[in-house]
Structure formats: C-alpha cells, structure tokens
Amino acid sequence: MSDLSCPNCGADLTAPQSVRIAEYRFGHLEKTSQGSDPAYKIDRPDTFTLLCNACKRLVRTLPLEG
C-alpha cells in the first residue's frame, strides 16, 4: 500500500486502530447422520480486507499467504 490514507475519506491509516482487518470465512454445510442439524465445515479463507474505521469503507483486499 503506497498511500497511507483512506482513498474514500482521507483519514490517516497509520494512526492506532485506524483500520480493521476482516478475514472472510468461507464454508459449506454437510449432512449429519445423527441428527437433523447440518454441520458447518469451514474452508480456508484466501483473502482478507482492510476497512477504514473512520468511514467504515473498504480500503483494500489482499491475498493471504500460506
């Protein structure tokens, strides 16, 4: 990220607690043989996002590295 300010509102992203890192949790439901409730299987996420805390808008989406 070359510019360290929010592209939406211009807030300084180097300040403490200025960004929120959100990791997407993808998954799917599986049938269970025991009961009627399906089981939720979490898949490994492949991206995360940086959100500006001032305007609550997307700053950037970046790939996760294994």
N, C-alpha and C positions, 0 to 999 in steps of 0.2 A: 504494500500500500504506500504509494509515493506521497499522496496528500493526506495529512493527518488531521483533517477537518471533515465534518459531515458534508457530503455533497448536497443534502437536502436543506439543512438549516444553518450550516456553517459552524456548528459547535465544535469546540476543541476536543478531539478524541484522545488526547494524551492525558487528560485530567483523570484523577481517580474515579472509578465507577462511571465512566462516560460511555462505555459500550457494554452490551450484553451479548454473550456468546451463546447461540442456540444450536444444539445438536439435534438433528432430525432423527427420530426413532421410527424406522420402517419395520413392518412385520406382517404377519398373517395369522389367521385363525385356523386351528386344527380341530378336527372332531376328536372327542374323547370317548372311549368305550365305557367308562364308568358312569358318567352322569350326562345330563343334558346340557351342561355349560361347556362351551368350547374353550380350548386352551389357546392362549395368545403366545405366539413364538416371535421373539424379537430378532430381526435381522441386523447385521452390522451396518450402521449408517455410513454413507460415503461422502457427505458434505456437512459443513456447518456454516452458520451465518453470523455476521456481526451486525447488531442492531444498535442504533443510536439511542441512548437513554433520554436525550432531550426531546426529540421529536417522535421516538418510537418507530422509526422507519428503517428499512434495510440499507445498510452501508455497503456490504459486500458478501458474496458467497464464495467460500473457499473449499477445496477438497481436503479430506482427512488423509493423513499419511499413516501407513501401517507401520 
